[in-house]
């Protein structure tokens, strides 16, 4: 099943996977190690069904209620399981690819161990003027590339991203996911449906990055950009 086919079958009920430090974006792939019983059930249900799981960021203060239902942000990203491995003890290793933004309308009562919600899929609004998109792409490049050490192997990788066929919206999403920004800042990017505003917001965030950040100034060959995505 393709991403488009999975989204076409989305019935408005989302399986929620709340996490404290991960904001998923469309276009990116995140490895996840699933070990809690409630999320083993969630993963098994997704594999048997449409393959979709929504990664949603927990709001600050989640620590005291983690085993219950701590507060979550209302905008999340629906991802599709593109590879899975079930381990002998019932745990899973999966690859989840971000597909579409969504907004949670309300959580639902369920006999499942995990949380489920009614949600609406969200469409983004790209700039109508191609010249605006081109200018924002250039401004983002001008803001970001000088922050990479010229000896860093990551510099070529991020340069290639800017020269790829990714749309402005997809480019901002990939960079927003990969850059070393706090989760709440990434959440702000996820929630911005106007692509031009999202790009301008990311430019402002890049300007706030510490110039000595090791992700941007790693020795050649020591890091990838985007980085290898750590399992959760």
N, C-alpha and C positions, 0 to 999 in steps of 0.2 A: 504494500500500500504506500502510495506517495504522500508527501506532506499535504498536497492539495486535496487528495482523496480523503485523507484523515480529517482535515478541517471541514470538508464538505459534509462529512458524517457527524460532525460535532452537534450534539443535541441540546446544548445549553447547560449541561450538568458537568462540572469540572471536578476532577480528583485533585485535591490540594496537597501540596508538599511544602509546608512552611519551613523555611530555613533562616538562620540568623545572619548569615554572611554571604549569601549568594543571590545575585540578581541575574536572571537569565534574560538574554535578548534573542530576538529572531536572528537567524543566520549563523549562530554559534553552536558548538557542540560541547557538552559538559559530561565528563564521566562521573558517575555516582556509584557509591558502594551502599547498598540497601541492607540494613541489618535489623532495624527495629521491627517487631511483629506487625505493627499497624502499617508500616510502609512496605513490608514484604507482601501483605495482602493487597495493598494499593498497586504494587508493581505487577503482581500476578493477574489482577483484574484488568489492568491496562493491556498487558500482553495478550490476554484472552479476548480483549475488545478492540477499541480503536487505536490503542497504543499511546494515548495522550495522557500527560500529567502536567499540571500547572505548578510551576515553581513560584512561590509567593514569599516575599520578605516579611519577617517578623518585625513588629514595631519595637522600639526601645522599651525595656522593662520585661521582655519575654522570659528572662531567666527564672523568675519566681513561678511561672505557670507553664514551663516547657512541657511537662507531662500531661497538661490539660489542653486548653484551647486559648493560648495567648493571642493578643490582638495582632492582626495582620494588615498589611497595606491592601488597598482595594484593587490596584492595578497590578497584574501579574503577567507572566509569559507562559503560554501553552507550548509545551515541547512534545515531540514525538520520539518514542523509543526506536532508535535505528539499529541497535545491536544489544543483545542481552546474553548473560551467562548465569544460569542458576547453579549455585553451589550445592554440594551434598547436604548441608545443614539448613537449606532453605533461604540463605542469603542470596542476593543478586548483585552482579556487576552490570551496569547498563551504560549505554551512551544515549544521552538525551539531546536532541537538536531543537533549538528554539524555533518556533514556527510563527506564532501570532500573539500579539498583545490581547489582553482581555480585561474586562472590569467586572469584579464580583458584585452582584446585586444583593444576594443574601445567602447565608449558609443554611443548609437544610438538615433536618433530622434524618438520621440514617442508621441502619443496623451494621454499618461498616465500622471497622476500627479507626479508619482515617476520616478526615474531614472532607466534605463535599459541599459544593455551592452552585447556585444558579449564576451564570455569568454570560456576559455579552462579548463577542469578539469585536475588536477595535481596528478601524482602518486609519492609516496615517495620511497626512496631507502634504505631499511633496510640493516644492515651489513650482508655480505655473510657469515662471520665467526661467528658461534654461540658463540665462546669463547670471541670474542670482545664484543658482545652484553651483555654477562653475566658480563664481567669485567666493562663495562660502567654502568650497572645497580648497581653493587656493589659500584662503585665510587660515583654515584649519591646518593645512600643510605648513604654512609659514610659522604658525604658533608651535607646532609639535616637533617638526624635524630638527630644529636647532637644539632641542633638549636631549637629543641622542648624541652620545660621544661618537666622534667620527671613526673611532676604531671599533665601535660596537657592531657585531654582526646583525643586531636587530635593526640597524638603520636601513639596510637594504630591504629587509622584509617589510618594514612599514612604508618605505618608498614605493615598493611594488604594490602595496595596497592602494595607495593614492593613484597609481597609474592603471589600476585594474578596472574592470567594467562594473564594479559595484556601484549601485546608485548612491546618492548622497546619504539617504536615510540608512541604507545598509552599512555604509562606511562608518557613519557615526555610531551605529549600534555595535559594530565589531570593536571599534576603538574604545567605546564606553565600557564594554565588557572587559577588555584586556588591560586598560590602564589602571594603575594602582590608586584608585579612588575609593573613598569610604562607601560602604553599601548604600547609605542614605542618599549620597550624591548620585550614585548609579540609578537608584530608584527614581530620582527626579528626572533623569534622562529617559527612563522607561515610560514615565507618565506623560511626557511631552509628545503629543501626536502631531504637532506642526513641525515638519522636518527642518525648516529654516530656523525656527526658534531653538530646536534641539541642537542644531549645529552651532549656533551662536552661544548657547549655554555651555557646550563642550569646550569651545574656544576659551571661554571665561575660566572654566575649571582647569584647563591645561595651563593657563597663565598662573594659576595658584599652586601648581605642582612645585615641590622643592627642587631647585636646580641640580642637587646632588643625589636625587633619587636613584638607587642602584638599578632599578628596572630600566631606566633610561640611559644609564651610563655603565652598563655591564661590559666586561672585557669581551673581545671578539670570540664568538663561539660558545660563550658560557650561558647565554639565555636566548630564547626565541621570542619573537613578537609577531602575533600574539603568543603568550607563554603557553607551555603545556598546562592544561587545565587540571587542577588538583581534584582528586576524588573527595566526596563528602560522605 
